[in-house]
Structure formats: structure tokens, C-alpha cells
Amino acid sequence: MPFRSVKQRKYLFANKPKLAKKWAKKYGTKVKK
């Protein structure tokens, strides 16, 4: 499940950095529209 919004991405990097890094590796940091 890729990042759905910039807010979600910021929230994840702030609160769940391990998950955010995993997603960034798998899906890239681009927000899916």
C-alpha cells in the first residue's frame, strides 16, 4: 500500500520510521493519487 498523501507520509516518517522506510523502498516516496 503506497503513500496516499503527503500528510500520511509525514505522519509515518514521524511515528513509524521503520514502516515508512520499508514502503519508501518498495513503492518509492512518490505519493500515489
mmJSON file of the N, C-alpha and C atoms, coordinates in Angstrom:
{"data_MODEL":{"atom_site":{
"group_PDB":["ATOM","ATOM","ATOM","ATOM","ATOM","ATOM","ATOM","ATOM","ATOM","ATOM","ATOM","ATOM","ATOM","ATOM","ATOM","ATOM","ATOM","ATOM","ATOM","ATOM","ATOM","ATOM","ATOM","ATOM","ATOM","ATOM","ATOM","ATOM","ATOM","ATOM","ATOM","ATOM","ATOM","ATOM","ATOM","ATOM","ATOM","ATOM","ATOM","ATOM","ATOM","ATOM","ATOM","ATOM","ATOM","ATOM","ATOM","ATOM","ATOM","ATOM","ATOM","ATOM","ATOM","ATOM","ATOM","ATOM","ATOM","ATOM","ATOM","ATOM","ATOM","ATOM","ATOM","ATOM","ATOM","ATOM","ATOM","ATOM","ATOM","ATOM","ATOM","ATOM","ATOM","ATOM","ATOM","ATOM","ATOM","ATOM","ATOM","ATOM","ATOM","ATOM","ATOM","ATOM","ATOM","ATOM","ATOM","ATOM","ATOM","ATOM","ATOM","ATOM","ATOM","ATOM","ATOM","ATOM","ATOM","ATOM","ATOM"],
"id":[1,2,3,4,5,6,7,8,9,10,11,12,13,14,15,16,17,18,19,20,21,22,23,24,25,26,27,28,29,30,31,32,33,34,35,36,37,38,39,40,41,42,43,44,45,46,47,48,49,50,51,52,53,54,55,56,57,58,59,60,61,62,63,64,65,66,67,68,69,70,71,72,73,74,75,76,77,78,79,80,81,82,83,84,85,86,87,88,89,90,91,92,93,94,95,96,97,98,99],
"type_symbol":["N","C","C","N","C","C","N","C","C","N","C","C","N","C","C","N","C","C","N","C","C","N","C","C","N","C","C","N","C","C","N","C","C","N","C","C","N","C","C","N","C","C","N","C","C","N","C","C","N","C","C","N","C","C","N","C","C","N","C","C","N","C","C","N","C","C","N","C","C","N","C","C","N","C","C","N","C","C","N","C","C","N","C","C","N","C","C","N","C","C","N","C","C","N","C","C","N","C","C"],
"label_atom_id":["N","CA","C","N","CA","C","N","CA","C","N","CA","C","N","CA","C","N","CA","C","N","CA","C","N","CA","C","N","CA","C","N","CA","C","N","CA","C","N","CA","C","N","CA","C","N","CA","C","N","CA","C","N","CA","C","N","CA","C","N","CA","C","N","CA","C","N","CA","C","N","CA","C","N","CA","C","N","CA","C","N","CA","C","N","CA","C","N","CA","C","N","CA","C","N","CA","C","N","CA","C","N","CA","C","N","CA","C","N","CA","C","N","CA","C"],
"label_alt_id":[null,null,null,null,null,null,null,null,null,null,null,null,null,null,null,null,null,null,null,null,null,null,null,null,null,null,null,null,null,null,null,null,null,null,null,null,null,null,null,null,null,null,null,null,null,null,null,null,null,null,null,null,null,null,null,null,null,null,null,null,null,null,null,null,null,null,null,null,null,null,null,null,null,null,null,null,null,null,null,null,null,null,null,null,null,null,null,null,null,null,null,null,null,null,null,null,null,null,null],
"label_comp_id":["MET","MET","MET","PRO","PRO","PRO","PHE","PHE","PHE","ARG","ARG","ARG","SER","SER","SER","VAL","VAL","VAL","LYS","LYS","LYS","GLN","GLN","GLN","ARG","ARG","ARG","LYS","LYS","LYS","TYR","TYR","TYR","LEU","LEU","LEU","PHE","PHE","PHE","ALA","ALA","ALA","ASN","ASN","ASN","LYS","LYS","LYS","PRO","PRO","PRO","LYS","LYS","LYS","LEU","LEU","LEU","ALA","ALA","ALA","LYS","LYS","LYS","LYS","LYS","LYS","TRP","TRP","TRP","ALA","ALA","ALA","LYS","LYS","LYS","LYS","LYS","LYS","TYR","TYR","TYR","GLY","GLY","GLY","THR","THR","THR","LYS","LYS","LYS","VAL","VAL","VAL","LYS","LYS","LYS","LYS","LYS","LYS"],
"label_asym_id":["A","A","A","A","A","A","A","A","A","A","A","A","A","A","A","A","A","A","A","A","A","A","A","A","A","A","A","A","A","A","A","A","A","A","A","A","A","A","A","A","A","A","A","A","A","A","A","A","A","A","A","A","A","A","A","A","A","A","A","A","A","A","A","A","A","A","A","A","A","A","A","A","A","A","A","A","A","A","A","A","A","A","A","A","A","A","A","A","A","A","A","A","A","A","A","A","A","A","A"],
"label_entity_id":["1","1","1","1","1","1","1","1","1","1","1","1","1","1","1","1","1","1","1","1","1","1","1","1","1","1","1","1","1","1","1","1","1","1","1","1","1","1","1","1","1","1","1","1","1","1","1","1","1","1","1","1","1","1","1","1","1","1","1","1","1","1","1","1","1","1","1","1","1","1","1","1","1","1","1","1","1","1","1","1","1","1","1","1","1","1","1","1","1","1","1","1","1","1","1","1","1","1","1"],
"label_seq_id":[1,1,1,2,2,2,3,3,3,4,4,4,5,5,5,6,6,6,7,7,7,8,8,8,9,9,9,10,10,10,11,11,11,12,12,12,13,13,13,14,14,14,15,15,15,16,16,16,17,17,17,18,18,18,19,19,19,20,20,20,21,21,21,22,22,22,23,23,23,24,24,24,25,25,25,26,26,26,27,27,27,28,28,28,29,29,29,30,30,30,31,31,31,32,32,32,33,33,33],
"pdbx_PDB_ins_code":[null,null,null,null,null,null,null,null,null,null,null,null,null,null,null,null,null,null,null,null,null,null,null,null,null,null,null,null,null,null,null,null,null,null,null,null,null,null,null,null,null,null,null,null,null,null,null,null,null,null,null,null,null,null,null,null,null,null,null,null,null,null,null,null,null,null,null,null,null,null,null,null,null,null,null,null,null,null,null,null,null,null,null,null,null,null,null,null,null,null,null,null,null,null,null,null,null,null,null],
"Cartn_x":[0.845,0.0,0.886,0.885,1.748,1.202,2.008,1.565,0.393,-0.653,-1.839,-1.817,-1.019,-0.958,0.361,0.688,1.905,1.79,0.598,0.381,0.621,0.104,0.288,1.775,2.488,3.914,4.653,4.352,5.0,4.676,3.42,2.99,3.765,3.868,4.566,6.044,6.704,8.122,8.334,7.358,7.463,7.18,6.185,5.715,6.142,6.298,6.69,7.768,8.954,10.007,10.413,10.366,10.731,9.766,8.476,7.458,7.585,7.788,7.912,9.096,10.215,11.395,11.141,10.439,10.104,9.246,8.236,7.343,8.111,8.991,9.759,10.62,11.165,11.985,11.126,9.964,9.102,8.331,7.817,6.936,7.53,8.627,9.147,8.433,8.973,8.386,7.333,7.109,6.071,4.703,3.858,2.501,1.614,0.913,0.003,-1.315,-1.78,-3.047,-4.2],
"Cartn_y":[-1.189,0.0,1.247,1.973,3.16,4.319,5.332,6.538,7.152,7.514,8.082,9.603,10.185,11.643,12.073,13.321,13.863,13.833,14.136,14.107,12.713,11.704,10.329,9.982,10.388,10.096,10.768,12.027,12.75,12.097,11.706,11.05,9.759,8.954,7.68,7.88,8.805,9.021,9.537,10.28,10.804,9.727,8.88,7.946,6.494,6.098,4.715,4.701,5.198,5.337,4.026,2.922,1.632,1.256,1.409,1.106,2.07,3.337,4.344,4.038,3.635,3.307,2.077,1.102,-0.111,0.234,1.055,1.487,2.293,3.187,4.028,3.158,2.085,1.167,0.41,-0.036,-0.874,-0.076,1.077,1.843,3.16,3.581,4.916,5.934,7.129,8.128,8.988,8.731,9.481,9.132,10.14,9.938,9.487,8.379,7.868,8.62,9.061,9.798,8.83],
"Cartn_z":[0.0,0.0,0.0,-1.098,-1.165,-0.344,-0.217,0.493,-0.251,0.476,-0.154,-0.156,0.719,0.789,1.412,1.216,1.818,3.337,3.846,5.302,5.858,5.146,5.612,5.636,4.592,4.523,5.674,5.93,7.033,8.366,8.533,9.768,9.981,8.928,9.06,9.373,8.669,8.944,10.36,10.884,12.242,13.29,13.014,14.035,13.828,12.566,12.277,11.199,11.558,10.548,9.888,10.635,10.031,8.916,9.178,8.174,6.993,7.288,6.235,5.32,5.912,5.105,4.246,4.821,4.076,2.861,3.088,1.996,0.962,1.434,0.52,-0.396,0.177,-0.602,-1.62,-1.174,-2.009,-3.059,-2.67,-3.558,-4.035,-3.426,-3.716,-2.836,-2.764,-1.864,-2.557,-3.842,-4.561,-3.995,-3.881,-3.38,-4.533,-4.334,-5.363,-5.307,-6.463,-6.497,-6.64],
"occupancy":[1.0,1.0,1.0,1.0,1.0,1.0,1.0,1.0,1.0,1.0,1.0,1.0,1.0,1.0,1.0,1.0,1.0,1.0,1.0,1.0,1.0,1.0,1.0,1.0,1.0,1.0,1.0,1.0,1.0,1.0,1.0,1.0,1.0,1.0,1.0,1.0,1.0,1.0,1.0,1.0,1.0,1.0,1.0,1.0,1.0,1.0,1.0,1.0,1.0,1.0,1.0,1.0,1.0,1.0,1.0,1.0,1.0,1.0,1.0,1.0,1.0,1.0,1.0,1.0,1.0,1.0,1.0,1.0,1.0,1.0,1.0,1.0,1.0,1.0,1.0,1.0,1.0,1.0,1.0,1.0,1.0,1.0,1.0,1.0,1.0,1.0,1.0,1.0,1.0,1.0,1.0,1.0,1.0,1.0,1.0,1.0,1.0,1.0,1.0],
"B_iso_or_equiv":[0.0,0.0,0.0,0.0,0.0,0.0,0.0,0.0,0.0,0.0,0.0,0.0,0.0,0.0,0.0,0.0,0.0,0.0,0.0,0.0,0.0,0.0,0.0,0.0,0.0,0.0,0.0,0.0,0.0,0.0,0.0,0.0,0.0,0.0,0.0,0.0,0.0,0.0,0.0,0.0,0.0,0.0,0.0,0.0,0.0,0.0,0.0,0.0,0.0,0.0,0.0,0.0,0.0,0.0,0.0,0.0,0.0,0.0,0.0,0.0,0.0,0.0,0.0,0.0,0.0,0.0,0.0,0.0,0.0,0.0,0.0,0.0,0.0,0.0,0.0,0.0,0.0,0.0,0.0,0.0,0.0,0.0,0.0,0.0,0.0,0.0,0.0,0.0,0.0,0.0,0.0,0.0,0.0,0.0,0.0,0.0,0.0,0.0,0.0],
"pdbx_formal_charge":[null,null,null,null,null,null,null,null,null,null,null,null,null,null,null,null,null,null,null,null,null,null,null,null,null,null,null,null,null,null,null,null,null,null,null,null,null,null,null,null,null,null,null,null,null,null,null,null,null,null,null,null,null,null,null,null,null,null,null,null,null,null,null,null,null,null,null,null,null,null,null,null,null,null,null,null,null,null,null,null,null,null,null,null,null,null,null,null,null,null,null,null,null,null,null,null,null,null,null],
"auth_seq_id":[1,1,1,2,2,2,3,3,3,4,4,4,5,5,5,6,6,6,7,7,7,8,8,8,9,9,9,10,10,10,11,11,11,12,12,12,13,13,13,14,14,14,15,15,15,16,16,16,17,17,17,18,18,18,19,19,19,20,20,20,21,21,21,22,22,22,23,23,23,24,24,24,25,25,25,26,26,26,27,27,27,28,28,28,29,29,29,30,30,30,31,31,31,32,32,32,33,33,33],
"auth_comp_id":["MET","MET","MET","PRO","PRO","PRO","PHE","PHE","PHE","ARG","ARG","ARG","SER","SER","SER","VAL","VAL","VAL","LYS","LYS","LYS","GLN","GLN","GLN","ARG","ARG","ARG","LYS","LYS","LYS","TYR","TYR","TYR","LEU","LEU","LEU","PHE","PHE","PHE","ALA","ALA","ALA","ASN","ASN","ASN","LYS","LYS","LYS","PRO","PRO","PRO","LYS","LYS","LYS","LEU","LEU","LEU","ALA","ALA","ALA","LYS","LYS","LYS","LYS","LYS","LYS","TRP","TRP","TRP","ALA","ALA","ALA","LYS","LYS","LYS","LYS","LYS","LYS","TYR","TYR","TYR","GLY","GLY","GLY","THR","THR","THR","LYS","LYS","LYS","VAL","VAL","VAL","LYS","LYS","LYS","LYS","LYS","LYS"],
"auth_asym_id":["A","A","A","A","A","A","A","A","A","A","A","A","A","A","A","A","A","A","A","A","A","A","A","A","A","A","A","A","A","A","A","A","A","A","A","A","A","A","A","A","A","A","A","A","A","A","A","A","A","A","A","A","A","A","A","A","A","A","A","A","A","A","A","A","A","A","A","A","A","A","A","A","A","A","A","A","A","A","A","A","A","A","A","A","A","A","A","A","A","A","A","A","A","A","A","A","A","A","A"],
"auth_atom_id":["N","CA","C","N","CA","C","N","CA","C","N","CA","C","N","CA","C","N","CA","C","N","CA","C","N","CA","C","N","CA","C","N","CA","C","N","CA","C","N","CA","C","N","CA","C","N","CA","C","N","CA","C","N","CA","C","N","CA","C","N","CA","C","N","CA","C","N","CA","C","N","CA","C","N","CA","C","N","CA","C","N","CA","C","N","CA","C","N","CA","C","N","CA","C","N","CA","C","N","CA","C","N","CA","C","N","CA","C","N","CA","C","N","CA","C"],
"pdbx_PDB_model_num":[1,1,1,1,1,1,1,1,1,1,1,1,1,1,1,1,1,1,1,1,1,1,1,1,1,1,1,1,1,1,1,1,1,1,1,1,1,1,1,1,1,1,1,1,1,1,1,1,1,1,1,1,1,1,1,1,1,1,1,1,1,1,1,1,1,1,1,1,1,1,1,1,1,1,1,1,1,1,1,1,1,1,1,1,1,1,1,1,1,1,1,1,1,1,1,1,1,1,1]
}}}
